[in-house]
């Protein structure tokens, strides 16, 4: 198994140099490097967690006691010390503002930064090598994170400390020039990225794989999911302007349940091929760092982001999905159902770009609680759900029951339909007829 070496953002900013201090890697700088007398400046300590556990880091400023004219207390700060908690593998920086009095002597000074590191987790594992080197690409981060990086790229980072001392020294050049307009710099912690911020999901998968296998996947089965999903589906579609008949809600709830069961197909008696890209077990049973970059289901990507913030989420997937991730699960069901409808009809129903835009219309309608209609609901959710309904059989249900019930719903809805919805009625009837024939039933009302 390869040694984990997560992306090295700190090395990207410092040119590869770093101060290794127990569980973290550090660098310090002043911003700006050259400052006018009387103007505020920031002392920044870049921190990269090199382990898979939480770490507390304390930064303490030691400002010059005298200036070059031997005047005392010319350097001032409101916050000399700050302690921050850093999540596993997180990278960011602590910032402490300081300033000088108007009569401070100009010249070269040294700002000393003292640091203390406390590892909080049990048996931490190193996930970044001491020499760095894990590939980092700025474009893998969201735009707002990239903008934060831009403000740090041109700083002069210091990473060398004297022997084993817990201090780093950042140079500061003071120039004369009078007091300018005051700028209110605030002390604090700025997170540059956590594992969930990367476009490449493999480092985060590597971090959470064991807990996903042990705590999350065993709970993704229909006995825990179907009935709650049916209830939520009825509620959400009614709130969004398209109340469902019971049969319509049933096939959508079955489709959503199936997508979740595909996360661990062997456990739920589904084939790995049928599970397609929704097979989470296949991603975490191997070392995620040793596989090609996977495409994560929408619900799962957001789920592990929640779990990164609150570990209790690992053991409570059903309430988290039902309460917070319904739209993400609908997005996955949309992708799966559209593929099923295209396969069943033999037609290409749109370009990838058109499918994304159409999917976003459905997600937006459900999230905003308005705008849901027949077309968005039937194509592809209800039609796709009917195609795979037999994979989630209900007690006493025959596969032909779905054809009869959805066919009846179509008969009722056709009287209030628009002309532009006619092709979807025809497509639904055609596919229902094929489903009926597959199960030895020929619908006569279609």
N, C-alpha and C positions, 0 to 999 in steps of 0.2 A: 504494500500500500504506500503511495507517495506521501511524503511529509507535507502537511498543509502549509501553504505560504500564500496568505490572502493578499489582495491588492495593496500595494505600498504607496499610499497617497503622500505620506510624509516624505519619502524618498523622492517622489516626483517634484515636490516643492524645494527640497534642499539639495537636489543634485546627487542624492544617494547617501549623504552624510546623516548621522543620527547619534544621539546619546542614548544608549541602552541603560535603562534604570529599572531593574526587576521586571515587572509585568508590562512596562510601557516603553515607548521610544519617544524622545523629546528633541525639541529645538526651540531656541528663543530668538526674538528679534524686537527691535523698536520700530514703531510706525508713527510718523516718518523717521527715517534714519537721521536726517538733518532737520532741526527744528529751531524756530526763532525763539529767543528768550521771552518768557512770559506766556508762551502758547502751550496748550496741553499736548501731550503725546501719549501713545499707548505702548505698554510693554506686553508682548504677546508670547505665550508659551504654547507651542504646538505639541499636542499629545496624541499618540497613536497606541491604542490598546493592542498589545501583541498576544493576548490570551483570550480564552473563551469564557471568562468570568467577569463579573463587575469589579471595578477598581475605583478606589477613592484617590484622588490626586490633590495635593495642597500646593499652591504657589504662593510664595512670600517674597515681597520686594525688599531689597536692601538698597535704598537710595543713598547717594553720596551725603555724608554728614556735613562736609564743607565744600565750598566751590573753590575755584582756582585762586581766589583772593583770600582764602581762609575764612570766608564768611560762613557762619553756621546756618543750617536749616533753610537753605535756599531751594531745595527740592521738596515738593509737597505732594501728598496723595490722600484722598479720602479713604481708600481701601488698600491696606498694605498686604492683606492676606485673604485668600479665597480657597475654599475646599469645594471640589465638584465630584459628582459621581459619574463614572463613564461606563457605558454598557459594553458587553463583550464585542471586541473587534472594532469598536467605534473610533472615529478620528474627529478631532476638533481642536479648538484652541481656547485657552483661558486668557482673558484680557484684563489688565489692571491699568487704569489711567493715572497719569501723574502730570505735574507741571512744575514750572520754576517761577520764582519771584522776579519782578521786573528788573531788579538790580543784580541779578546773578551774572557772574563773570562768564563771558563766552569761552568756548574751547572744547576739547575732547574730554568726555567723561565715560565712565563705565557704570552700567546699571547691573547689579548682581541679583540674580533670581535663584532663590532657594526652593527646592522641591522635596516633597515627601510622597511616597507611594504606598498604598495599603491594598493588598489583594483580598477580596471579600469572599470569593467562592472557594469551594472545597475541591482539591485536586485540579487546579487549573492546567489546561493544555495549551501549549504554545501554538499559535496559528499564524505567526509571522516570524520569519527567521531573523536572527540578530543582525545579519548583514543586509537584510532587506531583499529586494529583488522581485517580489510578487508583482506581476504586470498590472499597471493601473492605466486606464484610459479615461480622461475627463469626460468624453462623450458618453460614457456609460452611466453618468449621473444625471439627475434632473437638471433643467436649465437653471433653477435658482441656486443649486449647489455649485454649478459651474461658475456662476457669477461670484459666489463667495471666494472661490479659488483664485479668480482673477485679481482680487485685492491682496493676495498673498504671494503671488509668483515672483514679484520683483524685490521682495524684502531680502535683507542680508541675514541669513540664518546662521546662528552659532550653535554648534553641537559639541564642542570640546569642553571638558571639565578637568579641573586639576586633580590628578590621581583619582581617588575614590570619593572625593567630596560631592555632596548633594547640591552643588551650585553650578550655574552657568552665568557667563558674563556677556552682556550685550552692549556694544559701543553706542554712544550717542554724541552727536556733534551739535553744540549750541552756537547759534549765530546771533549777533546783535541785530536789532531791527525794530524794536518797540513792540508793545503789546497789541495783538490783533483782536478781532472780535472773538469772544469766548465760544468755544465749542464744548458741549456737554458730552464727554465720553463717559460711558457707564461700564462698571466692572461686570464680568459675567462669563458664561461658557457659551461658545458658538459651535454647534455640531456641524461638521462638514459632511459627514456621511456615516450612516450605519449600514449594516449588511443589506438591509431591505432597500436601500437607496440605489444599489447597483442594478443596472439593466441585466447583467449576467447574474442569474439566480444561484449559481452553483456554490459560492461561498456560504450563503445563508442556508442552502439545503444541507451542506456539509455540517453546519453548526447545529441544525435542528433535527437531522435525520433520525437519530436514535429515539428521541421523544415522539416524533411523528409515528414511527413504527410501533412503539410500545403503548402510547397514550391515546393517539388520535385515530389511527386507521381502524383499530378493532371496533370503534363505535359507529363507523359509517356503514350501517346496515338498515334495511327497510323497517325493521321493528322499532327503531329509534327515530326514523326520519319521515316515513310516508304520511302518517296521520297529521303530524304538525305541519308538514309542507302543504298538505291539502287545505288545512285551515287557513294558513297564511296566504295561499294562492287565492282562495275565495275572497279574502279580505282585501288584498292588495289590488286585484283587478277591479273590484267594485269601487274602491276608493279612486281608481284611475279612470273611471268613466265607462267601463265595459263589464257589467256584472256577468259572471259566468253561470251557465247551467252546471249542474252537478257533474254530468258526464264530461264536460269540457275541462272542468277543474281537475277531475280524476286523471285524465291523460297527461295534463301538464305536470301534476304532482308526481306521477309515475316517471315522467321524463327527467325531472329534477332528481328524484331518488336514484334513478339509474346512473346519472352522471356521477353522483356521489359514491355509489357502490362500485363504479368503475375505478375509483381511487385504489381499491384493493380487490381486483377481480377474482383472484383465487379464493379468497375468503368468502366471496359472495356468489360463487359458482358461475362466474362469467369468464369468457375467454380473453386472453391477453390481446388478441387481434381485435376483438370487438371493443375493448376498452380504449383503443386508440391512444391519443395523447392525454387522456384523462387518468391514465394509470400512474398514480403517485408512488405506489409500492415499488414499481420498477425503477423509479428515480432514486429512492432512498435505500434500497437493499444493497446496492453497490456503493462505492465511494463516489459521491456526486462530483468530486473534483476530477474524476477519471472518466467522465462521460462527455459526449458532445453537449453543447449548450442546449438545454431542453426548453420547450415552450410550456410554461406552467399554465394550468387552467386559471381562469380569472379568479374564481373563488379561493383557490389555494394560495395564489400569490398574496392576496389581501389577508388571508387567514394567518400566514406565517409572519406578516407584518404586525398584526395584532399580537401574536404570540411573542414577538421580539420585545414588545413593550410590557406585556403581562404574561408571565409563564403559566398562569392558571388556565389560559386559553387552550393549551395543548390537551388538557383533559376534559374540556367542555365544548367540543366542536358543534354539536347540534344547536344549543342555544345561541352560540355566536353566529352561526350561519343563518339561522332563522331571524335573529334580531338585527344583524348588521350587514350580512353578505347576500341578501336575497337577490339584489340586482346583479351582483357578480355571478351568482349561480345561474340566473336567467341568461346572462350573456353566454355562458358555456353551453347551456341547453340550446340556445339559438344556434350556435356554431354546429353543434352535433345534429340538431334537427334539420338544418338547412342541407347538410351533407346527405342526410337520409332522404329528404324529399327529392334532391337532384338525382340520387341513385335510383329511387323508385320511379321517377318520371322520365328519366333518361334525358332531361333537359338541363342546360346551364341557365340558371335563373338570374345571374348577374355577375359582374366582375367582382374581384375581391374588395376593391374600394367601395363599390356599391353595397356589398354585404356589410361592411363595417359601418357605413352610414346608416343603413337600415337597422342594424343591431342597436346603434346608439339611439335611434328614435324610440325603440322599445324600452331600453334602459331609462332614458330620460322621462318617458311617459310614466313609468312605474315610480321613479324616484320623485318626480314632481307632483304625482297624484293627479294627473290630467292628460288627456290626449290618447288614451288607449282606444282602439277600435277593432272592428272585425278583421280587417286585413292584417294588422300587426299581430293579432292574437292567433289567427288560424295559420298564417304562413310566417314562420314554420312551426310554431310551438304545438298547436293542437294536431296538425297533420303529422308532424314528426313524432309526437307522443303516441298517436294512434298506431303508427308503423311499429313502434317498439313496445306497445302496451303489454304484449304477451310475455315480456321479460320480467314484469312485476305483476304476476297474477294475484288477484284478490280472491278471498275465500268464496267458493261457489260461482265464480265468474267463468264463463266460456269466452274464448277469443272473439267469437262472433257477436257477443253482447256489445262490444265496443263499436263495431260497425253499425249495429242497429241504433245505438244510443246517439252516436255522433251524427249519423244520417238523419235522425229525427231532429237534432239541433239545427242542422243545415236547412231542413225543410221549414222550420219555424223562422229562421233568420233571413231566408231569402226574400220574404215579403217586405222587409225593411232595408234591403240592400241597395247600394248605389250601382250604377251601370259599370263603374270602373272596378267594382268588386266581383263582377261576373267570372273573370278568369280564375279567381281563387276558388269560387264555388265549384267550377268545372274541374279544377285540379284536385280539390278535396274529394269530390265524388269519384273521380277516376281512381285515385289511390285507395279509397275505401273499398271500391269494387275489387281491386287486386288483393287487398287484405282479406276480404271475405272469401274469395276464391281459394286463397292459400289455406284457409281453414275449413274448406268444404261447404261454404255458405255463399249463396248467390243472392245478394240484396236485390229486391224487386222494386224498391221505391226510389233508387238512385237514377 
